[in-house]
Amino acid sequence: MTNQRRADGSLRHLVTLDGLSRTELESLLEQAQRFVRPYGAPAPADSALAGVTIANLFTEPSTRTRVSFELAGRRLGATVINIDPQLSSSAKGESMLDTVQTLESLHVDGFVIRTAEPGLIPYLAAHVGAHVSVFSGGEAHLSHPTQGLLDALTVRQRKGERLEQLSLAIMGDIRHSRVARSAASVFRELGIGELRLIAPAALLPSADEFPGARRYSSPEEGLRAADVVMTLRIQKERMAEAEIPDADAYFARFGLTAPRLRLARPDAIVLHPQPMNRGIEIASEVADGPQSAIRDQVRNGVAVRMAVLARLLQPRAAPA
Ligand code: NCD
């Protein structure tokens, strides 16, 4: 497993949530909560990362994660640059490590990386200079740590800090989902009462993954009395053409519709990491309905990324 820590035990990289203790997770979530502002209020502004430079390097599409990492860095006073791999030397065959090392020479202190290649983010974390931090913005199907944290923050805001009584149902393409893996990791460590996985057999993960989770091939069974329902997009980009389910048949069987949501608790909340495919994994009336916490997830994404950047890059900041 990746060593994410400095010699003193503090976190240096955030590649995975595995190995973070409940105390560490709760402390990051509490710090994130301090950066949350009501809708319509001015964004938080801080100078904790004055003098720090952060580079976003995303080789898979992203709207929310990239933009919220960028805003998070700026709102902490850091300089943030976005590298477009299409326009940079990686289009000429330069390896990601060469790109990262070039940017290190330009005094970049932190890298936020999204990639479809499993293992690349831990590899880079192991090879950057000792003063540099690497943050995952999503690694293949494996992990998406800041998404896991923002999901946990959203559930805590809506349901309170004690998760022992809660049942979380994840529905959709779990097999190919880094969001589901990071959610399972953080909610397990925070002591969630129950984790259920609902998907057609072909989209359920292998039996050894998601220890302790209950598996369902029927939404009607899996959604019953759930407190939190997380729906996921079908990850077509991680499938062969022949594996991609027919959209209409999938919605009929596994779409989160209003009648299906009524099987969960009346006060259940709905999560979706976005981008949403309305009419495939979720009905519009659910996505936009009163039980949806999807917009809170987006807002919380900036707060969580501010907390993570501030915590890990603080040692690089110029003394006040
Ligand atoms: C997700 C991702 O890229 O893993 N999006 C996100 O970061 N919020 C989910 C997805 O693409 O389906």
Residues whose N, C-alpha, C, O or C-beta is under 5 A from the ligand:
A	BS01	NCD	R64 T65 G138 R233 P273 Q274 P275
